[in-house]
Amino acid sequence: MNPITFKAFAITNEIDLNKIAIQCSIPKKFTWEQPLILKGDILSSILGKNVDNFQSVLIFSFGSLVFINHTHVDEVQRLFAYIQSFEPEIDLTYAERFTDDYNLHFSETETIELTDEYVVVPEYESFYPELISTVLAKSVALEKTEEQLGKIHDKLETMINRLEKGKLRIGNKELARTTAKIVRHEYNTLAYIMILDKPDITWTSSTAGEFYDKMLEFFELNDRYIILKSKTEILYKILDGFSTISHSIRGLFVEWIIVILIIFEIILTLLQIGDFLP
């Protein structure tokens, strides 16, 4: 059997699979953990060309797409444009920034061999394409989120530099925007990508479960998840420190205003007393 090729992209943070399913007349309600699989006549109509039985596209709710056995760039671009018709906010300029290629090979071997570029299995099983696609989809989605986390770090570093220069005041709007970015990052990573969730087939097939666990370990998804989670907690602590400093400065400012008003009132009182003195 010929090798099966995979190409994964992370193009956005969220895709509404049910909108696409309705357009494609797929009678199914999709949940977060289920990918939408396009193949056969449906995929042919979208791409405007015939596809064979081994070609398909898996679309994941957390914004990743995986193309199986697609070698032409125009097929990828047409599918991107099709997805954008449902999610207009997607910027296709950077659609190919977060991507990964992988292959599934078959060989008469007793063990599964994993490398950076391919995995070798003894024989074909129907669950292999979906499990490999799921791991690749989560991996590129994590890569995208890791870069977003880096941008948040850069923003906080700028705020720290301002503190070092004695510019202690930080506006509530700036703090709110930065906090929103961290919350969005946490939602996209820890909740929406669902690193810890496994496909349904892994619960009913021990072979599928073992294969999926090996793929997860090889792509270090759990380790990357833990690192992102710990970095997110650090960001919250830093922001909490900024918020404390900002509130303290505002409190001190209010106290000084009160002191000044009291002194001003005392001076007015003394002046009024002086007017009554001979």
C-alpha positions as CSV (number, residue, x, y, z in Angstrom):
1,M,0.0,0.0,0.0
2,N,1.3,3.5,-0.9
3,P,2.3,5.9,1.9
4,I,-0.4,8.3,3.1
5,T,0.6,11.9,3.3
6,F,-0.7,14.5,5.8
7,K,-0.4,18.3,5.7
8,A,-1.7,20.2,8.7
9,F,-2.5,23.9,9.0
10,A,-3.6,26.2,11.9
11,I,-5.4,29.1,10.2
12,T,-7.6,30.5,13.0
13,N,-8.7,30.0,16.6
14,E,-12.2,28.7,15.9
15,I,-14.3,27.2,13.1
16,D,-18.0,26.5,13.3
17,L,-18.2,23.0,11.9
18,N,-22.0,22.9,12.0
19,K,-22.3,25.8,9.5
20,I,-20.1,23.9,7.1
21,A,-22.0,20.6,7.8
22,I,-25.3,22.3,7.0
23,Q,-23.9,23.7,3.7
24,C,-22.6,20.3,2.8
25,S,-25.9,18.5,3.7
26,I,-24.2,16.4,6.4
27,P,-26.9,15.4,8.8
28,K,-24.9,15.5,12.0
29,K,-24.4,17.8,15.0
30,F,-20.7,18.3,15.6
31,T,-19.3,18.7,19.1
32,W,-15.9,20.2,19.9
33,E,-13.9,17.0,20.0
34,Q,-15.2,15.7,16.6
35,P,-13.5,16.7,13.3
36,L,-15.6,17.4,10.2
37,I,-14.3,15.0,7.5
38,L,-14.8,16.1,3.9
39,K,-14.3,13.5,1.2
40,G,-15.9,12.0,-1.9
41,D,-18.5,14.0,-3.8
42,I,-18.7,16.7,-1.2
43,L,-14.9,17.4,-1.4
44,S,-15.0,17.2,-5.2
45,S,-17.7,19.8,-5.4
46,I,-15.8,22.1,-3.1
47,L,-12.5,21.7,-4.9
48,G,-14.1,21.7,-8.4
49,K,-12.3,18.6,-9.4
50,N,-12.4,14.8,-8.9
51,V,-10.8,13.3,-5.8
52,D,-10.0,9.6,-5.2
53,N,-11.1,7.5,-2.2
54,F,-7.9,8.1,-0.3
55,Q,-8.1,11.9,-0.4
56,S,-9.9,13.8,2.4
57,V,-9.8,16.9,4.5
58,L,-10.3,17.0,8.3
59,I,-11.5,20.3,9.8
60,F,-11.2,20.8,13.5
61,S,-13.2,23.2,15.6
62,F,-10.1,24.8,17.1
63,G,-9.0,26.2,13.7
64,S,-6.8,23.5,12.2
65,L,-7.2,21.7,8.9
66,V,-5.4,18.5,7.8
67,F,-5.2,17.5,4.1
68,I,-4.7,13.8,3.5
69,N,-3.1,12.8,0.1
70,H,-3.4,16.3,-1.4
71,T,-0.3,17.4,-3.3
72,H,-1.6,20.4,-5.3
73,V,-1.4,23.9,-3.8
74,D,-4.5,25.0,-5.6
75,E,-6.6,22.4,-3.6
76,V,-5.4,23.9,-0.4
77,Q,-6.1,27.4,-1.4
78,R,-9.6,26.6,-2.6
79,L,-10.4,24.8,0.7
80,F,-9.0,27.9,2.6
81,A,-11.3,30.2,0.6
82,Y,-14.2,27.9,1.2
83,I,-13.6,28.0,5.0
84,Q,-13.2,31.8,4.9
85,S,-16.7,32.1,3.4
86,F,-18.0,30.8,6.7
87,E,-15.4,32.6,8.9
88,P,-14.8,36.0,7.2
89,E,-12.4,37.2,9.9
90,I,-9.8,34.6,8.9
91,D,-6.7,36.3,7.5
92,L,-5.4,33.9,4.8
93,T,-2.2,36.0,4.4
94,Y,-0.7,33.9,7.3
95,A,-2.7,30.7,6.6
96,E,0.5,28.7,5.9
97,R,2.6,30.1,8.7
98,F,1.8,27.2,11.1
99,T,2.0,24.0,9.2
100,D,3.4,20.5,9.5
101,D,3.9,17.6,7.1
102,Y,3.8,13.9,8.0
103,N,3.6,10.5,6.4
104,L,2.1,7.1,7.2
105,H,4.2,4.1,5.9
106,F,3.4,0.4,5.9
107,S,5.9,-2.3,6.4
108,E,6.0,-5.9,7.6
109,T,7.3,-5.1,11.1
110,E,6.1,-6.1,14.5
111,T,6.5,-2.7,16.1
112,I,5.5,0.9,15.3
113,E,8.4,3.2,14.3
114,L,8.0,6.9,14.9
115,T,10.2,9.6,13.4
116,D,10.0,13.3,12.8
117,E,8.8,12.9,9.3
118,Y,6.8,9.6,9.3
119,V,5.4,6.7,11.2
120,V,5.7,3.1,10.1
121,V,3.0,0.6,11.0
122,P,2.6,-3.2,10.3
123,E,-0.7,-2.9,8.4
124,Y,-3.4,-0.4,7.6
125,E,-6.1,0.3,10.2
126,S,-9.0,2.7,9.5
127,F,-8.3,4.7,12.6
128,Y,-4.7,5.7,11.7
129,P,-5.5,8.6,9.4
130,E,-7.9,10.3,11.9
131,L,-5.6,9.8,14.9
132,I,-2.5,11.1,13.0
133,S,-4.6,14.0,11.8
134,T,-5.8,14.8,15.3
135,V,-2.3,14.9,16.7
136,L,-1.0,17.0,13.8
137,A,-3.9,19.4,14.1
138,K,-3.3,19.9,17.9
139,S,0.4,20.3,17.3
140,V,0.1,23.1,14.8
141,A,-2.6,24.8,16.9
142,L,-0.3,24.7,19.9
143,E,2.5,26.2,17.7
144,K,0.1,29.0,16.8
145,T,-0.8,29.6,20.5
146,E,2.8,29.4,21.6
147,E,3.6,32.4,19.3
148,Q,0.6,34.3,20.6
149,L,1.9,33.7,24.1
150,G,5.2,35.1,23.0
151,K,3.5,38.3,21.9
152,I,1.9,38.6,25.3
153,H,5.3,38.2,27.0
154,D,6.7,41.0,24.8
155,K,3.8,43.2,25.9
156,L,4.4,42.6,29.5
157,E,8.2,43.1,29.0
158,T,7.4,46.6,27.7
159,M,5.3,47.3,30.8
160,I,8.1,46.1,33.0
161,N,10.6,48.4,31.2
162,R,8.2,51.3,31.9
163,L,8.2,50.4,35.6
164,E,12.1,50.3,35.6
165,K,12.1,53.8,34.2
166,G,9.9,55.1,37.0
167,K,6.7,55.2,34.9
168,L,4.6,53.5,37.5
169,R,1.1,54.3,36.3
170,I,-0.6,51.7,34.2
171,G,-4.1,52.5,32.8
172,N,-7.0,50.2,33.6
173,K,-7.8,49.8,29.9
174,E,-4.3,48.6,29.2
175,L,-4.4,46.1,32.1
176,A,-7.9,45.0,30.9
177,R,-6.7,44.5,27.3
178,T,-3.6,42.5,28.4
179,T,-5.7,40.4,30.8
180,A,-8.2,39.7,28.0
181,K,-5.4,38.5,25.8
182,I,-4.2,36.1,28.5
183,V,-7.7,34.8,29.1
184,R,-8.2,34.3,25.4
185,H,-4.9,32.5,25.2
186,E,-5.9,30.2,28.0
187,Y,-9.2,29.5,26.5
188,N,-7.7,28.7,23.1
189,T,-5.1,26.4,24.6
190,L,-6.3,24.8,27.7
191,A,-10.0,24.6,26.8
192,Y,-10.6,24.7,23.1
193,I,-7.7,22.7,21.7
194,M,-8.5,20.0,24.3
195,I,-5.0,18.5,24.5
196,L,-6.1,16.1,27.2
197,D,-9.2,14.9,25.4
198,K,-8.9,11.7,23.3
199,P,-10.9,10.6,20.2
200,D,-13.7,8.2,20.8
201,I,-12.0,5.4,19.0
202,T,-9.2,5.3,21.6
203,W,-11.8,4.3,24.3
204,T,-13.1,1.3,22.3
205,S,-9.9,0.1,20.7
206,S,-6.8,-0.6,22.8
207,T,-4.7,-0.6,19.7
208,A,-5.9,2.8,18.7
209,G,-5.5,4.0,22.3
210,E,-1.9,2.8,22.4
211,F,-1.1,4.3,19.0
212,Y,-2.6,7.7,19.9
213,D,-0.7,7.8,23.2
214,K,2.6,7.1,21.4
215,M,1.8,9.9,18.9
216,L,1.0,12.3,21.8
217,E,4.3,11.5,23.5
218,F,6.4,11.7,20.4
219,F,4.9,15.2,19.5
220,E,5.3,16.2,23.2
221,L,1.8,17.6,23.3
222,N,1.3,17.0,27.0
223,D,4.6,18.5,27.9
224,R,3.9,21.5,25.7
225,Y,0.5,21.8,27.3
226,I,2.0,21.8,30.8
227,I,4.6,24.4,29.8
228,L,1.9,26.7,28.3
229,K,-0.2,26.3,31.4
230,S,2.6,27.2,33.8
231,K,3.6,30.2,31.7
232,T,0.0,31.4,31.7
233,E,-0.1,31.2,35.5
234,I,3.1,33.2,35.6
235,L,1.5,35.9,33.4
236,Y,-1.5,36.1,35.7
237,K,0.9,36.6,38.7
238,I,2.8,39.4,36.8
239,L,-0.5,41.1,35.9
240,D,-1.7,40.8,39.5
241,G,1.5,42.6,40.5
242,F,0.9,45.4,38.0
243,S,-2.6,45.8,39.2
244,T,-1.5,46.0,42.8
245,I,1.1,48.6,42.0
246,S,-1.4,50.6,39.9
247,H,-4.1,50.5,42.6
248,S,-1.5,51.5,45.3
249,I,-0.4,54.5,43.2
250,R,-4.0,55.6,42.7
251,G,-4.7,55.1,46.4
252,L,-1.7,57.2,47.3
253,F,-2.7,59.9,44.8
254,V,-6.2,60.1,46.4
255,E,-4.7,60.3,49.9
256,W,-2.4,63.2,48.8
257,I,-5.4,65.0,47.3
258,I,-7.3,64.6,50.5
259,V,-4.3,66.0,52.5
260,I,-4.0,68.9,50.1
261,L,-7.8,69.7,50.5
262,I,-7.5,69.5,54.3
263,I,-4.5,71.9,54.2
264,F,-6.3,74.2,51.8
265,E,-9.4,74.2,54.1
266,I,-7.2,75.0,57.1
267,I,-5.6,77.9,55.3
268,L,-9.1,79.3,54.3
269,T,-10.2,78.9,57.9
270,L,-7.2,80.8,59.2
271,L,-7.7,83.6,56.6
272,Q,-11.3,83.9,57.6
273,I,-10.3,84.1,61.3
274,G,-7.7,86.7,60.4
275,D,-10.4,88.9,58.8
276,F,-12.3,89.1,62.1
277,L,-9.2,90.0,64.1
278,P,-8.6,93.7,64.8
